[in-house]
Amino acid sequence: MTAPAGEVRKAPRGVWWAPPGRTGVGLLWLAIVAMMMNACATLNYYSQAVSGHLALMAKRQSVVGLIQERDTPERLRSKLILVSEIRDFASQVLELPDNGSYRSYVEVEGEALVWSVVATGPLSVYPEEWCYPVIGCASYRGFFDRQDALDQRQSLERKGLDVAVDPVPAYSSLGWFDDPIPGTLLGWADWRIAGLIFHELAHQKLYVPGDSAFNEAFANQVQQIGVQHWLEAKGDPSSMGIWRVSRVRERAFVGMLMATRGRLEGVYAQPITDAAKLECKSHLFSMLRKDYEIFKQDWDGYSGFDYWFKTPLNNARLASVATYEHWMPALERLYTQSGENLGRFYRAVTDLGRLPPQARKQHLMQLLREAEEENPPVPEAAIIPIPGCERPLIPPRIAQATGAKQLPEGRQPSFRSN
């Protein structure tokens, strides 16, 4: 049974997480609730947040009811049957919360349920944070109306920041509301729908206030584990093959983005002028575009990531990706150490979440080093020349993880890591 629009349930018991107040972008509503409590929140933000969420909740329809309704279009009915099966699998097999979330449906116009805004300094790869009561700090703001998000981008850009505005197909309220399945998902491949449901329910399983990157890495890991288990249970080798190819391409693409982010981090840390850093920044983004075209050739012209290059590249766009991907290898390592047993993995991640932030980061760094020892980066990928600078540099995180040293002055390896 769904909660009435606007009604807030008590936090589920038996799991460790702080009551809400992105996912990460997937947790946008929690930031919205917190903003209601913040005396410094603007009236416009408060208004769009409340009206947007309550309007969404008011339009929910029961998935079971729509399946049984004679007038429901057959295509919609078949997708909702799929959603119902995925939802049951999530709780029965993946041990994710069993509640009213994703057991209702809401029709949505446009490509997104909400829009996220992420900002960084012009010479920083780390996102600006907005801090809220209860949930701590998050690296994004969320808007139900795209124009509101664009207005926020314009305001931040006037302050000299790099800004990214991205569509968000769904969000989680961590179990305080019965989150619906939005119509934006129904055109997706079945395994993508399953992945999103598993991802958002993972946020209800565990959420650590103020640590967006940890929360998103955990949800991403549960998503990947869940999709693999679900496809294996379905016995669908064709979909499994498509998913695996997609994962290979996605890992390669994300790796390319994260390598560029690491190189930029190293550039920004150098004792050179801001003008020189900006020149290097422009050069690295140009190289990223060229590298992508080479990747496409290896993928027989696959153009699934072309959309990423249709808007200007900047630090904020890389920061958005890093929020989801930075700790993924560490949590993959932790899952392996847990014997690929979900129960043990959940307990291990919960223990990590209980640690103080610095201790948690140190533990994750150790897991990341172990993961990189098993799959070491290509040496040239770790050592980067700076156009116009005296010697190459190594991004700090890569240097720390690999023990790499600066190359002797005068040796200038390629930017690209073939």
TACORJO-V264657 format. One record per helix or strand. SS is the DSSP state (~ for helix, > for strand). FROM is the first residue (numbers start at 0). TO is the last residue. If there is no record, write none. Layout:
SS	FROM	TO
SS	FROM	TO
This chain:
>	16	16
~	24	36
~	42	57
>	60	61
~	62	67
~	73	91
>	103	105
>	113	119
>	126	126
>	129	131
>	135	137
>	140	142
~	145	157
>	161	167
>	180	181
~	182	184
~	189	204
>	206	206
~	211	233
~	236	267
~	273	297
~	305	308
~	314	324
~	327	336
~	341	353
~	356	373
~	378	381
>	383	383
>	392	392
~	395	401
